[in-house]
Amino acid sequence: MRGIAPELLVSQVRNTAPYVFDEIEAVPGLFASEPVRLLRELAARGPLTHESLTHEAYYALCLASHYVTCATPVPTDVDIQIRKKLWPPSLPLVTALAMAKTVLDSHAWDFVPLTARASHGAAGSAEASWVLHGHMGEWFTVAVGAYAALGHYRAEDAKKLRAALLDALAGETEHHSAIFGSCWRAGDGLGALRACVSIAHNFGDLDRVVVMWDLPIADPLRLRFHGLSTRAFDAEGALRHKGRLWAAGELYKSSIEGSSMAAENHRHFALRKPRVLRTRPALRVPVAPFFDAWGQTVGREVEAEALDEVLDALLTAQLRSTDSIGYARGLRGIVEVRPELSPRLEPLRKRDKRMREVLAMPREELESRWASAALRHLEDIPGRAR
């Protein structure tokens, strides 16, 4: 029932996020983050083998590895393992309970040091310090998996853990809704755009695992949480979470400046080749298309030969794209701090007028235009509900 060998899994984490094993802390709170602490602790035991780890310890290793790498260029490929394959019906109750407890506990883990894509509620609102990011989508998936797996047991402990997972899902769902709602109310278009990316991704992930486990239509989890970013109303016609999560899903796919947040925020396979982007947290990719500051960081921190590889990757990816603009914004950021590299962007400037405008547009203007477009969509979106 187990997949990748433990030592190989740890080596993959070292390959895509080597800084989590460095002696010097690269990001405040990085080594205090529970998945990093757990991963370092397990890796230090060595040698790691399937035989040396209990099933629940192997699950914890896979879970921590995925949390540590899911916002890096090359995440570990253990999604299916932690969501379903490591939960066979034959699993002893005591093991299933231990694994589910780890999942429930991981809801409170600090993932902020592990991502460059976190956003917050609107400034000045009660939600201003609340954090929203894609790691909660990963938690959604394993929470659904644990909940579904515990349904195989009649023990009271299993029922209590299922109920606790439902409560945690409800709290996290309201957390998502409140953050997006604060941005909407405050007229914070950029905040709404950044939040809608996490919401669309996170609830899309949840939906896929609900289907993966084939939860019955009448199952409480499916009834309450499936389709929240794609359907405004429940089966009885009641508005779900004030329509905010559905509105976020609509905003995510709405056309803005010839692109959309959906078109911009994909897997960024093009950025897997430049190995330098894996070497330090400051080079992790943020929410697209807002790559200007990231490009400036790349331009300042990456040395000549490696920078050339990043430029090639961004340029090739942008030339192949007919709608997204994020790579061009990253290139603009690089050239702002390394103006001698400006001639490298000529193929993009020559491609068409739109790309010339994208490369020439100041960051403030681009963000203002996208923010205004987001607010116009949010005025229009409620009318799409039926």
ABEGO torsion letter per residue (X at the ends): XBBBBAAAAAAAAAAABAAAABABBABBGAAABAAAAAAAAAAAAOBBBAAABBAAAAAAAAAAAAAAAAABABBBBAAAAAAAAABBAABBAAAAAAAAAAAAAAAABBAAAABAABBBBBBGBAAAABBBBAAAAAAAAAAAAAAAAAAABABAAAAAAAAAAAAAAAAAAAAAAAAAAAAAAAGBAAAAAAAAAAAAAAAAAAAAAAAAAGBBAABAAAAAABGAAABABBAAGBBBGGGAAAAAAAAAABBBGGBBAAAABBAGAAAAABAAAAABAAABBBBOABAAAAAAAAAAABBAAAAAAAAAAAAAAAAABAABAAAAAAAAAAAAABAAAAAAAAAAAAABAAAAAAAABBAAAAAAAAAAAAAAAAAAAAAAAX
